[in-house]
Structure formats: C-alpha cells, structure tokens
Amino acid sequence: MDSVADGIFTVDRDWNVIFFSNSAAGIVGVSPEKAVGRKCWDVFRTEGCAEHCVLRDCIGEDRKIVGRIMLVERADGVQVPVSVSAAPLKDQDGNVIGGVESFRDLSAAPSKRGGGQLPKGFCSRDPSLADLLRILPQVAESEATVLLLGESGTGKEFFARAIHELSPRQKGPFVAVNCGALPENLMESELFGYKAGAFTDARRDKPGRFQLAENGTILLDEIGDLPLTLQAKILRVLQEREFEPLGGVAPVAADVRVIAATNRDLDRMVADGGFRQDLYYRLNVVRMTLPPLRERRGDIPLLVEHWFKRHRQAGGKDIPALSSEAMRLLMAYPFPGNIRELENILEYASILCPGGLIQVEHLPAGLRACEHPGPLLSSAPTMEEIRFRAATEAVERNGGNKNAACRELGISKDTLRRILNKADESPLDIANQAWT
C-alpha cells in the first residue's frame, strides 16, 4: 500500500489510526509515525468532519463509498481538495473491526503548463462549492471562456484570478475591467485603445485593456452593463481573436483568455433584448455560479478567522477573536453584500474594539438591529460540544488568556488545545472556532 499514489489509512472501531501510507503523509503533511495511534480527526482537518465523515458512514451503513469530494487542510494550513473512497474492514467472521479510506489529491491533477495547486486564500468548507473547487484546475488548464455568475461580493474576481494563476497563462498579465464603472463614451477606447489622431486629444497611440492583457487573461466584470454596440465588438474578439483600435486601419490580434462576470440575470436580459444572444452563447462555455454567503453560513467563521489572520500578518491591531454573541449576530445576518460586506463589518469592529474580544457593541448599528438570533444548533449538544463550549467560555471570561482558562478548568494546555482543535469536526464547532 505504500507504493500506491493515493493516500491510504485505516482506523479501528475507536477511530485510532492503525496504518498511514507514505502517500497519505505526502498529501496531508503528517508523517506515518506521528499519525499512527492518534484519532483520525486529529490528523485530518476536513470540512464538517463529524457531519460528513466518510468512514463513519461506510462503517455504520456497512457499504462502500466512492468518490466523495472533500477539502483537507494540510499541516501547513493549505487547503487541498480530495476525492475520498472508503470501505469497512471486517475480520474472517464478517465482523466490522474498522475502516479503510483512500484519498486522491485533486489539486495535483496532471498539468504540464499550469500551476497545479489551488492558490492560497480559498476559505470554504461548504459542499456547494466542492464541485467548483474540484473542476477549477481543469477549467484553468483549458482555454475555454468562463462565465462567473453570482451576487455582488461573492468572490467572482477572486475565482477569476485563481483560474489565471492555475492556467498556462499564469506568467502573463491579469487585467480586470469593471464594465459598469466605465463611462459609456470611453468604453471602446478603454477596451480597445486608440491610434494617434483618432480624435482631437489623441496625440499618441494608447493601448487598450485587451492589448495590455496580451498572452494573459482579461476579466470583464459586470459585463451585463455593456451597451449593445460594444457587445458586438466583444463578440468579434471571441470569434475572430482580433479587434480594431479607434482610428486604426488594420485589426490587431488578441491572444487573450476572456473571463466574464456579472451579478445580473443574463437569461432574462437576452429574453428582453438587453443582451446579445450570440455573445451570451460565446461567453457561456464554462458557467460557474457562486452561492451567496447566506446560503453557506458555515463558512462565516472560517472567513472571519482568515480575515483576522491576514490582518495580523499585515501588522494591524492584534484582535484575537469575536465574542460568542458577536458571532451569533454574524451567523444570523443575511449579508446582502456577501463576503465584501463581512470584511467591511470586521474592519469597522476592529477599529472600535480597544483590544481583547470584539463585542456586540463594536459591530455596526445595522447588524445589531438583527432581532434575537437563534442558537447555532436546534438539537441537543453532544458531550464534545459541551466540553468545547465550556472551554471557549472560560477563554472568553479570561480575556483570551488560555493559561488562565486552563487554571480555571483544571486542565493542561495540551488538553485545552485538543478540545479547541476539535472545532473542525462539526458545523457548530466550525462556527465557534472563529472566536476561540
């Protein structure tokens, strides 16, 4: 099994790792010596481990599971998409004595020219994004035009940059154009440039955004705001791979990959005559729809923690966490502005917070107006969840001082760390992790 490229490990009925292959160690970044004997959830950091555990499902239902997509967090903090298969292990009498799981690193899919791995910065444990993460390297490797759909603030430009960074064009430029922010009378010259003498003030040639993106990628953000006349010119670029600058007498070749994005309903716009059907078909080769934050609330704590980590690394004020009530308000809020609005809220709160935990009073007034957010779980908590809550509340009572929390609880620092690290095992734990 050590010679197999896929990672393989086995557990007993108490979830202790009893075998851990060299390939598994290479994918996860944990040596077999350090993995064997530990609980599997202490080795793997997967999205919703307790809720979506493949081994638990296959052992409990006595069946094989093949090809389930998950995200694993390596020892260095990088998230890796994996395809997981599992089966129960049985003795000669047919009794289940454990389970075996194999997993394949999808980010390491063969790529002769592209980057190969998902870039840092992906913060999601949501199943609705698993398929997008799975196909992202293959989409990037192709030259296909991509259409990114989703509400404002869902991360469309981030996905576009990820496609570029994973593509064979990664060494070329990435040029983002907000079509909705360009004045209509300047759109054509901004996109395609102009030649000297094209109009009164054109004293010298000026390259447009397509020319600046040569050998790279151009993102046409808010493409639904383009007027019909310019839509025809974009269509020509996609069909003929060329364009004409203003005042030009010969077409210019365009070796550019096009990614388009919009928060508008292009299907309705096509039906109403506001968007060209032929351009829509040219853009809609690979369609990726990003869900709004209110449909992936389990990602809110993960995004919060990522923002704090990035803020601290940039030298900002050291604010370690959110209080439990502040997190509950965030979990109840509908976020019409999605991830961008969440980041703005955190920045606002970090400015008002004098230090320690961010409390409800540090959040914007509009967010505080949310009425009585409910509990994060409707069912009775498990013993692990009770231990976790007790530990996090002790840390909060002691102003974030974990040594003081250990003294109050009468436990060691290693025990507290293990309790807090198990936050990755369920949606509740994930939600609470961001403020511990």
C-alpha positions in Angstrom: 0.0 0.0 0.0 3.0 2.3 0.4 3.6 2.1 -3.3 0.1 3.4 -4.3 -0.1 7.0 -5.3 -3.4 7.6 -3.5 -3.2 8.2 0.2 -4.4 5.2 2.3 -5.1 4.9 6.0 -7.0 2.5 8.3 -8.8 3.0 11.7 -10.1 0.7 14.3 -13.6 1.0 15.8 -12.4 3.7 18.2 -11.2 5.8 15.3 -7.5 5.3 16.1 -5.3 5.4 13.1 -3.6 2.0 12.8 -2.0 2.4 9.3 -0.9 5.5 7.4 0.7 5.2 4.0 3.6 7.3 2.7 1.4 8.8 0.0 -1.1 9.9 2.7 1.8 11.5 4.6 2.8 13.4 1.4 -0.7 14.8 0.8 -1.5 15.7 4.4 2.0 16.7 5.6 1.9 14.4 8.6 4.4 11.5 8.9 3.2 7.9 9.5 5.0 7.9 12.8 3.0 10.9 14.0 -0.3 9.7 12.6 -0.5 6.1 13.8 -2.1 5.9 17.3 -3.9 9.3 17.0 -7.6 9.8 16.4 -8.3 10.4 12.7 -9.8 13.8 13.4 -6.5 14.9 15.0 -4.7 14.0 11.8 -7.1 15.3 9.2 -8.7 18.8 9.2 -11.7 18.3 6.9 -14.9 20.4 6.3 -17.6 19.2 8.7 -15.7 16.0 9.7 -18.2 14.9 12.2 -21.2 15.6 9.9 -19.8 14.3 6.6 -17.4 11.6 7.9 -17.0 9.1 5.1 -15.6 6.3 7.3 -18.4 6.7 9.8 -21.0 6.5 7.1 -19.4 3.4 5.4 -19.0 1.6 8.8 -22.4 2.5 10.1 -24.1 1.5 6.9 -21.8 -1.4 6.0 -21.2 -0.2 2.5 -18.5 1.1 0.2 -18.4 4.9 -0.6 -16.6 6.0 -3.7 -15.6 9.4 -5.0 -16.9 11.8 -2.3 -15.3 15.3 -2.7 -13.9 17.0 0.4 -11.4 19.6 1.5 -8.4 18.6 3.7 -6.3 21.2 5.5 -2.6 20.2 5.3 -0.2 20.7 8.2 1.0 24.0 6.7 -2.6 25.3 6.5 -3.1 24.9 2.8 -6.5 23.5 1.8 -6.5 20.7 -0.7 -9.5 19.2 -2.5 -9.5 15.4 -2.4 -11.6 12.6 -3.8 -12.3 10.1 -0.9 -13.4 6.5 -1.1 -13.9 4.2 1.9 -15.0 0.7 3.0 -15.5 -1.2 6.3 -12.8 -3.6 7.4 -14.0 -7.0 8.6 -12.5 -10.0 10.2 -12.8 -13.5 8.9 -16.2 -13.9 10.7 -17.6 -10.8 8.9 -17.5 -8.5 12.0 -16.6 -4.9 11.3 -13.4 -4.1 13.0 -12.6 -0.7 11.5 -12.4 1.1 8.2 -10.1 1.8 5.3 -10.0 5.1 3.4 -8.2 6.2 0.3 -8.0 9.7 -1.0 -6.6 11.4 -4.1 -5.2 14.9 -4.3 -7.4 16.7 -6.9 -5.2 19.8 -6.9 -2.3 17.7 -8.1 -4.1 16.7 -11.3 -1.6 16.5 -14.2 -0.7 19.9 -15.6 2.2 20.4 -17.9 1.9 24.1 -18.1 -0.3 25.4 -15.3 0.3 25.9 -11.6 -1.2 22.6 -10.4 -2.4 23.5 -6.9 -5.3 25.7 -5.7 -4.0 29.1 -4.7 -4.0 30.2 -1.1 -7.0 32.2 0.1 -9.8 29.7 -0.6 -11.9 29.8 2.6 -14.8 27.4 2.3 -16.0 24.2 3.8 -19.3 24.4 2.0 -20.4 21.4 0.0 -22.0 23.7 -2.7 -18.5 24.9 -3.6 -16.9 21.5 -3.6 -17.7 20.8 -7.3 -16.3 24.2 -8.3 -13.1 23.6 -6.4 -12.8 20.1 -7.9 -13.0 21.3 -11.5 -11.1 24.5 -11.1 -7.7 23.2 -12.1 -9.1 21.5 -15.2 -11.0 24.7 -16.2 -7.9 26.7 -15.7 -5.8 24.4 -17.8 -8.2 24.8 -20.8 -8.5 27.9 -22.9 -12.3 28.0 -22.6 -14.2 31.2 -21.9 -15.6 31.3 -18.4 -18.8 33.0 -17.2 -18.9 33.7 -13.5 -22.3 34.4 -12.0 -23.2 35.5 -8.5 -24.3 38.4 -6.4 -22.0 41.3 -5.8 -19.3 40.4 -3.2 -19.4 36.7 -3.6 -15.8 36.5 -4.9 -16.1 36.4 -8.6 -12.8 38.3 -9.2 -11.1 36.0 -6.7 -12.2 33.0 -8.8 -11.1 34.7 -12.0 -7.6 35.3 -10.5 -7.4 31.7 -9.3 -8.2 30.5 -12.9 -5.5 32.7 -14.2 -2.9 31.7 -11.6 -3.6 28.0 -12.3 -3.5 28.4 -16.1 -0.7 28.1 -18.7 -1.1 31.9 -18.9 -0.1 32.4 -15.3 3.1 34.3 -16.2 1.2 36.7 -18.4 -0.8 39.7 -17.1 -4.2 39.6 -15.4 -6.3 42.6 -16.3 -9.6 43.3 -14.6 -12.1 45.7 -16.2 -15.2 46.8 -14.3 -17.5 47.5 -17.3 -20.1 49.1 -15.0 -17.7 51.7 -13.8 -16.5 52.9 -17.3 -18.3 56.0 -18.8 -20.1 54.8 -21.9 -18.4 57.3 -24.2 -15.0 56.0 -23.1 -15.7 52.2 -23.0 -14.5 51.5 -26.5 -11.2 53.4 -26.2 -10.6 51.9 -22.8 -11.1 48.3 -24.0 -9.5 48.5 -27.4 -7.2 51.6 -27.3 -6.8 54.2 -29.9 -4.3 55.4 -32.5 -2.7 58.9 -32.6 -5.1 61.3 -34.4 -8.2 59.2 -33.8 -9.7 62.3 -32.1 -8.6 65.8 -31.1 -6.6 65.0 -28.0 -5.2 61.7 -29.2 -1.5 62.8 -29.7 0.0 59.3 -29.4 -1.1 55.7 -29.5 -2.7 54.3 -26.3 -3.1 50.5 -25.8 -6.5 49.3 -24.5 -7.2 46.7 -21.9 -7.2 43.8 -24.4 -3.8 44.8 -25.6 -2.5 45.1 -22.0 -3.7 41.6 -21.4 -1.9 40.1 -24.3 -0.7 36.5 -23.5 -2.7 36.7 -20.3 -6.3 36.9 -19.0 -8.8 39.7 -19.1 -11.8 39.8 -16.7 -14.8 41.6 -18.0 -16.6 42.2 -14.7 -20.2 43.4 -14.8 -20.4 42.5 -18.4 -24.2 42.8 -18.2 -23.7 46.6 -18.1 -22.1 46.7 -21.6 -24.2 48.6 -24.2 -25.2 46.6 -27.3 -22.8 48.3 -29.6 -19.8 47.2 -27.5 -21.3 43.7 -27.1 -20.9 43.3 -30.8 -17.2 44.2 -30.6 -16.6 41.8 -27.7 -18.3 39.1 -29.8 -15.8 39.8 -32.6 -12.9 39.4 -30.2 -14.2 36.0 -29.1 -15.0 34.8 -32.6 -12.1 36.2 -34.7 -9.5 36.7 -31.9 -8.8 40.3 -33.1 -10.0 43.9 -32.6 -9.6 47.3 -34.1 -8.4 50.3 -32.0 -10.1 53.6 -32.5 -8.6 55.2 -35.6 -6.9 52.0 -36.6 -6.8 50.8 -40.2 -5.9 47.2 -39.5 -7.1 44.6 -37.0 -4.9 43.7 -34.0 -4.5 40.0 -33.0 -5.8 39.3 -29.5 -4.1 36.4 -27.7 -6.1 36.8 -24.6 -8.3 34.5 -22.5 -11.6 36.0 -21.6 -13.4 35.6 -18.3 -16.7 37.4 -17.9 -18.6 38.0 -14.6 -21.9 39.6 -13.7 -24.5 39.8 -10.9 -27.3 40.3 -13.4 -29.7 37.7 -14.9 -28.3 37.3 -18.4 -31.0 34.8 -19.4 -33.7 37.4 -18.7 -31.7 40.2 -20.4 -31.4 38.0 -23.5 -35.2 37.4 -23.5 -35.8 41.2 -23.0 -33.3 42.1 -25.8 -30.8 43.8 -23.4 -28.0 41.3 -24.1 -27.0 39.7 -27.4 -27.9 36.0 -27.5 -24.9 35.2 -29.7 -22.5 36.8 -27.2 -24.2 35.0 -24.4 -23.6 31.7 -26.1 -19.9 32.6 -26.7 -19.4 33.5 -23.0 -21.4 30.7 -21.5 -18.9 27.9 -22.3 -17.9 27.1 -18.7 -20.5 28.5 -16.3 -19.7 28.8 -12.6 -22.3 30.1 -10.2 -21.0 31.3 -6.8 -23.5 30.9 -4.0 -24.3 33.9 -1.7 -22.9 33.9 1.8 -26.4 33.5 3.4 -26.5 30.1 1.7 -23.2 29.0 3.1 -23.3 30.3 6.6 -20.9 27.6 7.8 -18.2 29.5 6.0 -18.7 32.7 8.0 -16.5 31.6 11.0 -13.8 30.4 8.6 -13.8 33.7 6.7 -13.7 35.6 10.0 -10.7 33.7 11.2 -9.0 34.1 7.8 -9.6 37.9 8.0 -8.1 38.1 11.5 -5.1 36.0 10.4 -4.4 38.2 7.3 -4.9 41.4 9.3 -2.4 40.3 12.0 0.1 39.3 9.4 -0.2 42.7 7.7 0.7 44.4 11.0 -2.7 45.5 12.0 -4.1 45.8 15.5 -4.0 42.4 17.2 -7.6 41.4 17.8 -7.7 37.7 18.6 -11.4 36.8 18.3 -15.1 37.5 18.4 -17.3 37.0 21.4 -19.9 34.3 21.2 -22.8 36.9 20.9 -21.0 38.8 18.2 -20.5 35.6 16.2 -24.2 34.7 16.7 -25.2 38.0 15.2 -22.9 37.4 12.2 -24.4 33.9 11.8 -28.0 35.4 11.8 -27.3 38.3 9.5 -28.4 37.9 5.8 -25.3 39.6 4.3 -26.7 41.3 1.2 -23.2 42.4 0.4 -21.8 38.9 0.9 -18.1 38.4 1.7 -17.2 42.1 0.9 -19.7 43.2 3.5 -18.4 40.8 6.0 -14.9 42.1 5.6 -16.2 45.7 6.0 -18.0 44.8 9.2 -14.9 43.2 10.6 -12.7 46.2 9.7 -15.3 48.5 11.3 -15.4 46.4 14.5 -11.6 46.2 14.7 -11.4 50.0 14.6 -13.8 50.4 17.5 -12.6 47.5 19.6 -9.9 48.7 22.1 -8.5 45.3 22.4 -9.4 41.8 23.5 -12.6 40.3 22.2 -14.9 42.1 19.7 -18.3 42.5 21.5 -21.7 43.2 20.1 -21.4 46.9 20.8 -18.4 47.1 18.4 -20.5 45.9 15.4 -22.3 48.3 13.0 -25.7 49.5 14.2 -27.5 47.9 11.2 -26.1 44.5 12.2 -27.0 45.0 15.9 -30.6 45.6 14.8 -31.0 41.9 13.8 -33.6 40.5 16.2 -32.7 37.8 18.6 -30.5 35.4 16.5 -31.3 31.8 17.4 -28.9 29.2 18.6 -26.5 27.6 16.2 -27.9 24.2 16.7 -31.5 23.2 17.2 -30.7 19.7 18.6 -29.3 18.9 22.0 -25.5 19.3 22.2 -23.2 16.3 22.4 -20.7 15.9 25.2 -17.9 17.1 23.0 -19.9 20.2 22.1 -20.5 20.9 25.9 -16.8 20.5 26.6 -16.0 22.8 23.7 -18.4 25.5 24.9 -17.1 25.3 28.5 -13.5 25.7 27.2 -14.3 28.6 24.9 -16.4 30.4 27.5 -13.5 30.0 30.0 -11.1 31.5 27.5 -13.6 34.4 26.9 -14.1 35.1 30.6 -10.3 35.3 31.0 -10.0 37.9 28.2 -8.5 35.4 25.7 -5.8 34.2 28.2 -5.7 30.5 27.6 -3.3 29.8 30.5 -5.7 31.4 32.9 -8.6 29.4 31.3 -6.6 26.2 31.9 -6.1 27.1 35.6 -9.8 27.8 36.0 -10.8 24.5 34.3 -8.1 22.4 36.0 -6.8 21.0 32.7 -3.4 21.1 30.9 -2.6 23.3 27.9 -2.5 20.2 25.7 -6.0 19.2 26.8 -7.3 22.7 26.1 -5.7 22.7 22.7 -7.2 19.3 21.8 -10.7 20.4 22.8 -10.4 23.6 20.8 -8.9 21.8 17.8 -11.9 19.5 17.6 -13.8 22.6 16.4 -13.3 21.3 12.9 -15.5 18.3 13.5 -19.0 19.7 13.1 -20.8 22.8 11.8 -21.3 24.0 15.4 -17.6 23.6 16.2 -16.6 25.3 13.0 -18.9 28.2 13.8 -17.5 28.5 17.3 -13.8 28.1 16.3 -13.5 31.6 14.9 -13.9 33.2 18.4 -11.6 30.8 20.4 
